[in-house]
Amino acid sequence: MNERTTADLENLRGLIDGVDQQLIHLLRKRLDLVAQVGAVKHGAGLPIYAPQREAAMLAKRRGEAEKMNVSPQLIEDILRRLMRESYQNEKDVGFKQVKPDLGHVVVIGGEGQLGGLFSQMLTLSGYQVKSLDKEDWERADSLLAGAGLVIVTVPIQITCDLIATKLTQLPKSCILADLTSIKSAPMTAMLEAHSGPVLGLHPMFGPDVGSLAKQVVVVCNGRKPEAYQWLLEQITIWGARLVEAEPQQHDKSMQLVQAMRHFSSFVYGLNLCKESADIETLLQFSSPIYRLELAMVGRLFAQSPELYADIIFSQRESIAVISDYLENYTQALFLLKSGDREGFIEQFKVVSQWFGDFAPQFQKESRAMLQSVNDMKTD
Ligand SMILES: C=C(O[C@@H]1C=C(C(=O)O)C=C[C@H]1O)C(=O)O
């Protein structure tokens, strides 16, 4: 580089630094305003997540950006990232307490990760939360006496037994709820053990979400829904979207969404391990889609094996679903072994047709994700 080029670059980079510094000031200003919105919402009991406001705001900013020859997608990406930050910041202000006269809440398994998250959200909403864990059963009677809500969030294989043996003497008006990732068996156990209000919940997210905004919580109605409407409203204020389901219908979906999905990720990892694949080398040659896929599989093995075993082993029916997968794999492999390229293309077209409009929609969604993966590269 000659001196002139160096000087020009330095000058321009200095100006860019100045713009970026202004951006930080603007971000601070925006965060402060969002905190004020949070306080207003807290007072009025409004949900943290306001989809209509977001859609209207994004549409306006996209239009304004276009007029200034700024890519509309760029401003949308930036604003979406800022809104994620907003949920986190609004959350820290706390939430309106929908049911101040509830009495205390007992979270059984409150020291677990998901139990901890729900305890935190309830505490941020002004409830008195007590945790009942393995070592606390001697004190269970005093912890449970006068409870207005009991939430069970313990490993799946002990959930039903725990409900049947330990939760038969709850106060009559107490709400009994669970967060188990299967619903039929725990719902039956809760309805048998307790004659008061019963509610099945399945949060469709892990404990590492920063905020509940936009996250889905599946709701299975058990008994006396009028008694727990406040809890559903409370969860909506946290920003989550509620999806009602019948326990059997939910469990059937979970065989595909969870058991099959996690099982095939497990086998993917197992296969890489047995093939002694060199991850460093794989990453070196990786395209963004491969990196993303590897990240999705690899993240599984950073978590608890017991958790995944519980999810995969929780429904015997999953075996049939996973066996079908193996069968389809074998048939597809046969196409390959027999050099049946035409057959492969035929099958591909059938599946494309079946995906219909979802295929281009998924392509668009994944494009944004892949670009983020690429942005994260540092070398
Ligand atoms: C700040 C608000 O809360 C959320 C965050 C928004 C933002 O960061 O602009 C917009 C809508 C809400 O989902 C609001 O409701 O205005």
The ligand as an ORCA input file, in Angstrom:
! r2SCAN-3c Opt
* xyz 0 1
  C     -40.646     -1.641     23.181
  C     -41.720     -2.404     23.054
  O     -41.712     -3.795     23.340
  C     -41.302     -4.776     22.400
  C     -40.092     -4.321     21.735
  C     -40.184     -3.496     20.644
  C     -38.980     -2.681     20.192
  O     -37.875     -2.951     20.633
  O     -39.173     -1.743     19.403
  C     -41.396     -3.397     19.960
  C     -42.501     -4.097     20.341
  C     -42.490     -5.042     21.482
  O     -42.528     -6.366     21.003
  C     -43.039     -1.857     22.619
  O     -44.062     -2.511     22.848
  O     -43.032     -0.771     22.057
*
